Amino acid sequence: MLGLMMDEPLLVASLLRHADRYHGDTEIVSRTAEGPIHRYTYRQAHERTRRLANALTRLGVKPGDRVGTLAWNGFRHFELYFAVSGMGSVIHTINPRLFPDQIAYIAGHAEDAYVCFDITFAPLVEKMAAACKVVKGWIAMTDRAHMPAARIPNLLCYEELLAAESDGFDWPTFDENTASGLCYTSGTTGNPKGVLFSHRSTVLHACVITMPDATDLSSRSSILPIVPMFHVNAWGIPYAAPLVGAKLVFPGPGLDGASLYELFETEKVNRSSGVPTVWLGILHHMKQHNLRFSTLEKVVIGGAACPPAMIRTLNEDYGIRVQHGWGMTEMSPIGTINSPKLKHDALAPQERFELSLKQGRPVFGVDMKIVDGEGKELPRDGKAFGDLLVKGPWIVREYFRGEGGNPLRPGGWFPTGDVGTIDPDGYLQITDRSKDVIKSGGEWISSIDLENIAMGHPGVMEAAVIGVRHPKWDERPLLVVVKKAGALLTREELLAFYEGKVAKWWLPDDVVFVEQLPHTATGKLSKLTLREQFKDYALPTAAASAIPRDPARA
């Protein structure tokens, strides 16, 4: 027997239509690539989005066609999110921080019909346009007065396209499993692979992440997503905000501490999200100028483990509640968010702090388990750690065009590539990426734990730990550090800082001070680059150990 409920498909356009009807006067504020602050409402955004859908239709964009973007977080990018998906086409957000040949490969693999770009990226487009032979035209996301002078074939003006159209567009109804968006993985090994989201997965993900135990978004929220809209759809915030009628504040290209702080204060932002590296810049600016937040209450930090020292600083010095989050492109991306349970109110302050260091509990719709090397599930005791597997309605089943074959394990579980523990309450703690864990003498050392300790030293700005080859132990930890300005920090002092905090055999074998650490296009530490830089590094402990092994004991 089937239920007798209406069969209304879950479609992306319904989110903006809802925001127009019930939160029409709520603002969307953007720092633009041209410079000025732009502000309008959900109602005006919906009107312009319908004009954009008409313009794309006139250009010949059909259902299923991909439309690429090279753009910052801003109102025009927001309009493209809804116009492209709403008309049945696929919004393809491209990371402009990738190398030009990678972008050309991605645009070609996706077969983008058109690519829309912020004027910041005109030189990039000019450089790579000739290699993107499938792209019919390039749309500069600006008005005529700011059109770039670059030599770009079939160049169109976004505002002129909208001005020529009416707002009389009726969003079509179609199967909710229709593709809505396309994002490519960072491609640290081999070519990037495409993750194709559906309307159903996108709307379900948006519904769940607004919950109190997740991002806690509502019509009383003013949220500034620092995480880019070209990085897994800004963690779903551009969809979740109109769902609840939250005020949206887009930072555009202004991702420095001063520009972000200004928006936090002028727009009364009370929610935000971003990777740890951007918060380093914000905190540095605030400490330099003795500033405080007046409205910011809660931030979600993900993309990489947030150092305990940063969580403590934001909480104790600035009154900000930090929520660890974890996910990946293949998961739309949210998998877990750290929210305490009622029973945790009885914990001592230090115990609550230690709980906050974990990546959190799975949101509804995500199931997870950890397994050993043979695929056997490990206990949820917070101690055993193994490979993390996930499944759920917004988790990838296979990659676009079947790249890489079937990625799933038996039972339909997706291997995340992360290593972690799960405690009896379901809290996940990532101990490392499987490719970053340091294998020393048959035992595993967590690079994340060692990095977090280093980040707790007052003289350390940023730290990374990688495994370096060792003749006796296979690998040993090398600590690579960026000092804070003016810090007089020595190798011996930093190694002594570890005493009593980890087992002696976990201690880094050496420390290297550098001016800066390499980061990926999404702002994460690039361990791959570091391993390449230090692949021939000779640890001081290696020479003493470089003696022939007794074959009987090898």
C-alpha positions as CSV (number, residue, x, y, z in Angstrom):
1,M,0.0,0.0,0.0
2,L,1.3,3.4,-1.0
3,G,0.8,6.6,1.0
4,L,-1.6,9.2,-0.3
5,M,0.6,12.2,-0.2
6,M,1.2,14.7,-3.1
7,D,4.1,13.7,-5.3
8,E,5.9,17.0,-5.4
9,P,9.6,16.7,-6.6
10,L,12.4,18.2,-4.6
11,L,13.8,20.8,-7.0
12,V,16.4,23.5,-6.4
13,A,14.2,26.3,-7.9
14,S,11.7,25.7,-5.1
15,L,14.2,27.0,-2.5
16,L,14.4,30.5,-4.1
17,R,10.7,30.6,-4.9
18,H,10.0,29.9,-1.2
19,A,12.5,32.6,-0.2
20,D,10.8,35.1,-2.5
21,R,7.3,34.3,-1.2
22,Y,8.0,34.2,2.5
23,H,11.3,36.1,3.0
24,G,11.1,38.4,0.0
25,D,12.5,41.5,1.8
26,T,15.5,39.7,3.4
27,E,18.8,41.0,2.1
28,I,21.6,39.5,0.1
29,V,24.7,41.6,0.4
30,S,27.8,41.2,-1.8
31,R,31.3,42.7,-2.0
32,T,31.7,42.8,-5.8
33,A,34.7,42.1,-8.0
34,E,34.2,45.7,-9.3
35,G,34.7,47.0,-5.7
36,P,31.4,48.4,-4.3
37,I,29.0,46.7,-2.0
38,H,25.9,45.4,-3.7
39,R,22.6,44.7,-1.9
40,Y,19.2,43.5,-2.9
41,T,16.5,41.1,-1.6
42,Y,15.5,37.6,-2.2
43,R,12.6,38.9,-4.2
44,Q,14.8,40.9,-6.5
45,A,17.2,37.9,-6.8
46,H,14.4,35.7,-7.9
47,E,13.3,38.2,-10.5
48,R,16.8,38.5,-12.0
49,T,17.2,34.7,-11.8
50,R,14.2,34.3,-14.1
51,R,15.6,36.8,-16.5
52,L,18.9,34.9,-16.5
53,A,17.0,31.6,-17.3
54,N,15.4,33.3,-20.3
55,A,18.8,34.7,-21.4
56,L,20.4,31.2,-21.2
57,T,17.5,29.7,-23.1
58,R,17.9,32.3,-25.8
59,L,21.6,31.4,-26.0
60,G,20.6,27.8,-26.7
61,V,21.3,26.2,-23.3
62,K,19.2,23.1,-23.0
63,P,18.2,20.8,-20.1
64,G,21.2,18.7,-19.2
65,D,23.8,21.2,-20.7
66,R,26.5,22.2,-18.4
67,V,27.2,25.9,-17.6
68,G,30.5,26.6,-16.0
69,T,31.5,29.4,-13.5
70,L,34.8,30.9,-12.5
71,A,33.6,33.2,-9.8
72,W,33.8,34.5,-6.2
73,N,31.0,34.4,-3.7
74,G,28.6,37.0,-4.9
75,F,25.0,37.8,-6.0
76,R,25.5,37.0,-9.7
77,H,27.1,33.6,-8.8
78,F,24.0,33.0,-6.6
79,E,21.7,33.8,-9.5
80,L,23.5,31.3,-11.7
81,Y,23.2,28.6,-9.1
82,F,19.4,28.8,-9.3
83,A,18.8,29.8,-13.0
84,V,21.0,27.0,-14.4
85,S,19.7,24.2,-12.2
86,G,16.2,25.6,-12.2
87,M,15.8,25.4,-16.0
88,G,17.0,21.7,-15.9
89,S,20.7,22.4,-16.8
90,V,23.7,21.7,-14.7
91,I,25.7,24.4,-12.8
92,H,29.4,23.5,-12.9
93,T,31.5,25.5,-10.4
94,I,35.1,25.5,-11.4
95,N,37.9,26.3,-8.9
96,P,39.8,29.3,-10.4
97,R,42.8,28.6,-8.2
98,L,43.7,25.5,-10.3
99,F,46.3,25.7,-13.0
100,P,45.0,26.8,-16.4
101,D,45.6,23.4,-18.0
102,Q,43.6,21.8,-15.2
103,I,40.7,24.2,-15.7
104,A,40.8,23.6,-19.4
105,Y,40.7,19.9,-18.9
106,I,37.8,20.2,-16.4
107,A,35.8,22.4,-18.7
108,G,36.4,20.1,-21.6
109,H,35.6,16.9,-19.7
110,A,32.3,18.5,-18.5
111,E,31.6,19.8,-22.0
112,D,30.6,23.2,-20.7
113,A,28.4,25.1,-23.2
114,Y,29.2,28.5,-21.7
115,V,31.5,29.6,-18.9
116,C,30.6,32.7,-16.7
117,F,33.4,34.5,-15.0
118,D,34.1,37.4,-12.6
119,I,36.3,40.1,-14.2
120,T,39.1,39.2,-11.7
121,F,39.6,36.1,-13.8
122,A,39.7,37.7,-17.3
123,P,43.5,37.2,-17.6
124,L,43.0,33.5,-16.7
125,V,40.2,33.1,-19.3
126,E,42.2,34.9,-22.0
127,K,45.1,32.4,-21.3
128,M,43.0,29.2,-21.5
129,A,40.1,30.0,-23.8
130,A,41.7,28.7,-26.9
131,A,42.2,25.3,-25.2
132,C,38.5,25.1,-24.3
133,K,37.2,24.2,-27.7
134,V,33.8,22.9,-26.5
135,V,32.9,26.2,-24.9
136,K,30.6,28.2,-27.2
137,G,31.0,31.5,-25.4
138,W,32.3,33.3,-22.3
139,I,30.1,35.5,-20.2
140,A,31.7,38.3,-18.1
141,M,29.7,38.7,-14.9
142,T,29.6,42.5,-15.0
143,D,28.1,45.5,-16.7
144,R,29.2,47.1,-19.9
145,A,31.2,49.8,-18.1
146,H,33.5,47.1,-16.5
147,M,33.8,44.7,-19.4
148,P,37.4,43.4,-19.7
149,A,39.6,44.4,-22.6
150,A,41.1,40.9,-22.8
151,R,41.0,39.0,-26.1
152,I,38.4,36.4,-25.3
153,P,36.4,34.8,-28.2
154,N,32.6,35.0,-28.2
155,L,32.6,37.3,-25.1
156,L,29.2,38.3,-23.7
157,C,28.1,40.8,-21.0
158,Y,26.1,39.3,-18.2
159,E,24.1,42.5,-17.4
160,E,23.3,43.1,-21.0
161,L,21.9,39.6,-21.4
162,L,19.6,40.1,-18.4
163,A,18.5,43.5,-19.5
164,A,17.2,42.1,-22.8
165,E,14.9,39.6,-21.1
166,S,11.6,39.6,-19.2
167,D,11.2,38.0,-15.8
168,G,8.4,35.9,-17.1
169,F,9.8,32.4,-16.7
170,D,8.0,29.5,-15.2
171,W,10.3,27.0,-13.5
172,P,9.7,23.6,-15.1
173,T,8.8,20.5,-13.2
174,F,10.9,17.3,-13.8
175,D,12.3,14.2,-12.0
176,E,14.0,15.2,-8.7
177,N,16.9,12.8,-9.6
178,T,17.8,15.1,-12.5
179,A,21.4,16.4,-12.3
180,S,21.6,19.9,-10.8
181,G,25.3,20.6,-10.1
182,L,28.8,19.3,-11.0
183,C,31.9,19.7,-8.9
184,Y,35.3,18.2,-9.6
185,T,37.6,16.8,-6.9
186,S,40.9,18.5,-6.3
187,G,42.7,15.8,-8.3
188,T,45.8,15.3,-6.0
189,T,46.4,12.0,-7.8
190,G,45.5,11.8,-11.5
191,N,43.0,14.0,-13.2
192,P,40.1,15.5,-11.2
193,K,36.9,13.5,-11.2
194,G,33.4,14.9,-11.5
195,V,30.8,14.6,-8.7
196,L,27.3,15.0,-10.2
197,F,24.7,16.2,-7.7
198,S,20.9,15.8,-8.1
199,H,18.1,18.1,-7.2
200,R,16.9,15.6,-4.6
201,S,20.4,15.2,-3.0
202,T,20.9,19.0,-3.0
203,V,17.5,19.9,-1.4
204,L,17.8,17.1,1.2
205,H,21.3,18.2,2.1
206,A,20.1,21.8,2.4
207,C,17.2,20.8,4.7
208,V,19.4,18.8,7.1
209,I,22.3,21.2,7.4
210,T,20.0,24.0,8.7
211,M,19.1,22.0,11.8
212,P,20.0,23.1,15.3
213,D,22.6,20.3,15.7
214,A,24.1,21.3,12.3
215,T,24.6,24.9,11.2
216,D,21.6,26.1,13.1
217,L,20.3,28.4,10.4
218,S,17.0,30.3,10.5
219,S,15.3,33.5,9.4
220,R,17.1,35.2,12.3
221,S,20.5,34.3,10.9
222,S,22.9,36.5,9.0
223,I,25.5,34.2,7.5
224,L,28.8,35.0,5.7
225,P,30.1,31.9,3.9
226,I,33.9,32.4,3.6
227,V,34.1,28.9,2.0
228,P,34.0,29.5,-1.7
229,M,31.0,28.8,-3.9
230,F,33.4,27.0,-6.2
231,H,34.3,24.6,-3.4
232,V,31.5,22.1,-3.0
233,N,28.8,24.8,-3.3
234,A,30.1,26.7,-0.3
235,W,29.2,23.7,1.8
236,G,25.5,24.0,0.7
237,I,24.9,27.4,2.3
238,P,23.6,29.1,-0.8
239,Y,20.8,26.5,-0.9
240,A,20.2,26.4,2.9
241,A,20.0,30.1,3.4
242,P,16.9,30.7,1.1
243,L,15.3,27.6,2.5
244,V,15.1,29.3,5.9
245,G,15.2,32.9,4.8
246,A,18.6,33.7,6.3
247,K,20.4,36.9,5.3
248,L,23.3,36.1,3.0
249,V,26.5,38.1,3.1
250,F,28.9,37.3,0.3
251,P,32.6,38.4,0.6
252,G,33.5,38.4,-3.1
253,P,37.3,38.6,-3.6
254,G,37.8,40.3,-0.3
255,L,39.1,37.4,1.8
256,D,41.7,39.2,3.8
257,G,41.2,39.7,7.5
258,A,40.3,43.5,7.3
259,S,37.7,43.0,4.5
260,L,36.0,40.1,6.2
261,Y,36.0,41.8,9.6
262,E,34.4,44.9,8.1
263,L,31.5,42.7,6.6
264,F,31.1,40.8,9.9
265,E,30.5,44.1,11.7
266,T,28.5,46.2,9.2
267,E,26.2,43.4,8.2
268,K,25.7,42.1,11.8
269,V,26.8,38.6,10.8
270,N,26.1,35.9,13.4
271,R,27.1,32.8,11.5
272,S,30.1,32.0,9.3
273,S,32.0,29.1,7.8
274,G,35.5,28.5,6.4
275,V,38.7,26.6,6.5
276,P,41.3,27.2,9.4
277,T,43.7,29.2,7.2
278,V,41.2,32.1,6.7
279,W,40.6,32.3,10.4
280,L,44.3,32.7,11.0
281,G,44.1,35.8,8.8
282,I,41.1,37.2,10.6
283,L,42.5,36.6,14.1
284,H,45.8,38.1,13.1
285,H,44.0,41.3,11.9
286,M,41.9,41.5,15.0
287,K,44.8,41.1,17.4
288,Q,46.9,43.7,15.5
289,H,44.1,46.3,15.9
290,N,42.6,45.1,19.2
291,L,39.2,44.4,17.7
292,R,36.2,42.4,19.0
293,F,33.2,40.8,17.3
294,S,29.9,42.5,18.2
295,T,27.4,40.0,16.6
296,L,29.3,36.8,15.5
297,E,28.2,33.8,17.6
298,K,29.0,30.6,15.8
299,V,31.4,29.4,13.1
300,V,31.7,26.1,11.3
301,I,35.3,25.2,10.5
302,G,36.1,22.3,8.2
303,G,38.2,21.3,5.2
304,A,41.0,20.5,7.6
305,A,41.3,19.9,11.3
306,C,41.0,23.1,13.3
307,P,43.9,23.5,15.7
308,P,42.9,23.3,19.4
309,A,44.6,26.6,20.0
310,M,42.4,28.3,17.4
311,I,39.2,26.8,18.9
312,R,40.3,28.0,22.4
313,T,41.3,31.5,21.1
314,L,38.0,32.0,19.3
315,N,36.0,30.8,22.3
316,E,37.8,32.2,25.2
317,D,39.1,35.5,23.7
318,Y,36.2,36.3,21.4
319,G,33.2,34.4,22.7
320,I,32.7,32.5,19.5
321,R,31.4,28.9,19.5
322,V,33.5,26.8,17.0
323,Q,31.9,23.8,15.5
324,H,34.2,21.3,13.8
325,G,32.7,19.9,10.6
326,W,33.8,17.2,8.2
327,G,32.8,16.1,4.8
328,M,34.1,16.0,1.2
329,T,33.1,16.8,-2.4
330,E,31.7,13.3,-2.8
331,M,29.3,14.0,0.1
332,S,27.8,17.3,-1.1
333,P,29.8,17.8,1.3
334,I,28.5,17.7,5.0
335,G,29.0,14.4,6.8
336,T,29.4,15.5,10.5
337,I,29.1,18.6,12.6
338,N,30.1,18.8,16.2
339,S,27.3,19.7,18.6
340,P,27.2,18.6,22.2
341,K,24.3,16.5,23.6
342,L,22.3,17.5,26.7
343,K,24.3,15.1,28.9
344,H,27.5,16.8,27.9
345,D,26.4,19.9,30.0
346,A,27.6,17.9,33.0
347,L,31.1,17.6,31.7
348,A,34.0,19.5,33.2
349,P,35.2,22.4,31.0
350,Q,38.3,20.6,29.8
351,E,36.3,17.5,28.9
352,R,33.9,19.7,26.9
353,F,36.8,21.3,25.2
354,E,38.3,17.9,24.3
355,L,34.9,16.8,22.9
356,S,34.8,20.0,20.7
357,L,38.1,18.8,19.0
358,K,36.3,15.9,17.3
359,Q,34.7,16.3,13.9
360,G,31.3,15.6,15.4
361,R,28.3,13.3,14.9
362,P,26.8,12.4,11.5
363,V,23.8,14.5,10.5
364,F,20.7,12.6,9.6
365,G,21.1,11.0,6.2
366,V,24.7,10.0,6.7
367,D,25.8,6.6,8.1
368,M,29.4,5.7,8.8
369,K,31.7,3.0,10.1
370,I,35.4,2.3,10.4
371,V,37.0,-0.9,9.2
372,D,40.4,-2.6,9.3
373,G,42.5,-3.5,6.3
374,E,40.4,-6.5,5.6
375,G,37.1,-4.6,5.7
376,K,36.0,-5.8,9.1
377,E,34.0,-3.2,11.1
378,L,35.9,-1.9,14.2
379,P,34.3,-1.1,17.5
380,R,32.8,2.4,18.2
381,D,34.9,2.8,21.4
382,G,36.7,6.0,20.5
383,K,40.0,4.1,20.6
384,A,40.1,1.8,17.6
385,F,40.9,3.6,14.4
386,G,40.5,2.5,10.8
387,D,39.4,3.4,7.3
388,L,36.3,5.5,7.3
389,L,33.4,4.4,5.1
390,V,30.1,6.3,4.5
391,K,26.7,6.0,2.7
392,G,23.6,8.1,2.3
393,P,21.3,9.9,-0.1
394,W,23.7,12.7,-0.9
395,I,26.9,10.6,-1.2
396,V,28.4,9.8,-4.6
397,R,27.5,6.4,-6.2
398,E,29.9,6.8,-9.1
399,Y,31.9,9.6,-10.7
400,F,30.8,11.6,-13.8
401,R,31.3,9.6,-17.0
402,G,32.3,6.5,-15.0
403,E,35.8,7.8,-14.2
404,G,37.7,5.4,-11.9
405,G,35.2,2.6,-12.2
406,N,33.0,1.6,-9.3
407,P,34.3,3.4,-6.2
408,L,32.0,1.6,-3.7
409,R,32.9,-1.1,-1.2
410,P,30.7,-4.2,-0.6
411,G,27.3,-3.1,0.8
412,G,27.4,0.2,-1.1
413,W,29.8,2.0,1.3
414,F,32.0,4.8,-0.1
415,P,35.7,4.8,1.1
416,T,36.5,8.4,2.2
417,G,40.3,8.0,2.3
418,D,40.2,9.2,5.9
419,V,41.3,7.3,9.0
420,G,39.5,7.9,12.3
421,T,37.8,6.8,15.4
422,I,34.1,6.7,16.3
423,D,33.1,6.9,20.0
424,P,30.0,5.3,21.7
425,D,28.0,8.5,21.1
426,G,28.9,8.5,17.4
427,Y,31.4,11.3,17.5
428,L,34.0,11.0,14.7
429,Q,37.6,12.0,15.2
430,I,39.7,12.1,12.1
431,T,43.2,11.0,13.0
432,D,44.6,11.4,9.5
433,R,44.2,11.0,5.8
434,S,45.1,7.5,4.8
435,K,47.8,8.9,2.6
436,D,49.1,11.2,5.3
437,V,49.3,8.9,8.3
438,I,52.9,8.2,9.2
439,K,53.8,4.5,9.3
440,S,56.7,4.1,11.7
441,G,58.0,0.7,12.7
442,G,54.7,-1.0,11.9
443,E,52.7,1.5,14.0
444,W,50.7,4.6,12.9
445,I,51.4,8.2,14.0
446,S,48.8,10.8,13.5
447,S,50.2,13.9,11.7
448,I,47.1,15.9,12.7
449,D,47.7,15.3,16.4
450,L,51.4,16.4,16.1
451,E,50.3,19.5,14.1
452,N,47.7,20.5,16.7
453,I,50.3,20.4,19.5
454,A,52.7,22.6,17.5
455,M,49.9,25.1,16.8
456,G,49.4,25.4,20.5
457,H,52.9,27.0,20.9
458,P,52.6,30.8,21.1
459,G,55.4,31.2,18.6
460,V,53.9,29.1,15.8
461,M,51.8,30.6,13.1
462,E,51.2,27.4,11.0
463,A,52.6,23.9,11.2
464,A,52.6,20.7,9.1
465,V,53.9,17.2,9.8
466,I,54.9,14.7,7.1
467,G,56.5,11.3,7.1
468,V,60.1,11.2,5.8
469,R,61.9,8.0,4.8
470,H,64.0,6.4,7.6
471,P,66.4,3.4,7.1
472,K,65.2,1.6,10.3
473,W,61.6,2.8,10.9
474,D,60.4,3.2,7.3
475,E,59.0,6.7,8.1
476,R,59.6,9.2,10.9
477,P,57.8,12.6,11.5
478,L,59.2,15.8,10.2
479,L,57.7,19.0,11.6
480,V,57.6,22.0,9.2
481,V,56.8,25.3,10.8
482,V,56.0,28.9,10.0
483,K,56.9,31.2,12.9
484,K,54.8,34.1,14.0
485,A,56.4,37.5,13.2
486,G,59.1,38.3,15.7
487,A,59.1,34.9,17.4
488,L,62.5,33.6,18.5
489,L,61.7,29.9,18.3
490,T,64.3,27.2,18.1
491,R,64.2,23.5,17.1
492,E,65.0,22.4,20.6
493,E,62.4,24.6,22.2
494,L,59.7,23.3,19.9
495,L,60.6,19.6,20.4
496,A,60.6,20.2,24.2
497,F,57.1,21.5,23.9
498,Y,55.9,18.0,23.0
499,E,57.2,16.4,26.2
500,G,54.4,14.9,28.2
501,K,51.9,15.4,25.4
502,V,52.6,12.4,23.3
503,A,54.4,9.1,23.5
504,K,58.2,9.5,23.0
505,W,58.2,7.5,19.9
506,W,55.7,9.9,18.3
507,L,58.1,12.9,18.8
508,P,59.2,14.5,15.5
509,D,62.7,13.6,14.5
510,D,63.4,17.1,13.3
511,V,62.0,20.6,12.8
512,V,62.4,22.8,9.7
513,F,61.4,26.5,9.7
514,V,60.0,27.9,6.5
515,E,58.6,31.3,5.3
516,Q,55.3,29.7,4.2
517,L,53.6,26.4,3.7
518,P,52.1,25.3,0.4
519,H,48.3,25.1,0.2
520,T,45.9,23.4,-2.2
521,A,43.5,25.3,-4.4
522,T,40.8,24.9,-1.6
523,G,43.0,26.3,1.1
524,K,44.2,23.1,2.7
525,L,47.8,22.3,3.5
526,S,49.3,20.5,0.6
527,K,51.0,17.5,2.1
528,L,51.7,16.2,-1.4
529,T,53.8,19.3,-2.2
530,L,55.6,19.1,1.1
531,R,56.4,15.4,0.6
532,E,57.9,16.2,-2.8
533,Q,59.9,19.1,-1.4
534,F,61.4,17.0,1.4
535,K,61.5,13.6,-0.3
536,D,65.3,13.6,0.0
537,Y,65.5,15.2,3.4
538,A,68.1,13.5,5.7
539,L,66.8,13.2,9.2
540,P,69.4,13.5,12.0
541,T,68.3,10.1,13.3
542,A,68.8,8.4,10.0
543,A,72.6,8.3,9.8
544,A,72.9,6.5,13.1
545,S,70.3,4.0,12.0
546,A,71.7,3.3,8.6
547,I,73.3,0.0,9.5
548,P,72.7,-3.3,7.9
549,R,69.8,-5.2,9.5
550,D,70.3,-8.7,10.8
551,P,68.5,-10.9,8.2
552,A,67.2,-13.1,10.9
553,R,65.4,-10.2,12.5
554,A,64.4,-8.3,9.4
